[in-house]
């Protein structure tokens, strides 16, 4: 499963819309949209990545990285 799909599945499992996730993490909605579209996360701050993982109750590695990547 690619990063975009892992991220979206994690969000949906928590029952969150993109907007609700944005509100909980205080991040830009475009950031969430870009992650779900499979865009690069290279420009994201570590703090943002950690906040997203925490709200989705996943480890950063499980959410954003896989053994294939």
Helices and strands as residue ranges (DSSP letters): H 3-13, H 18-25, H 29-36, H 46-55, H 60-64
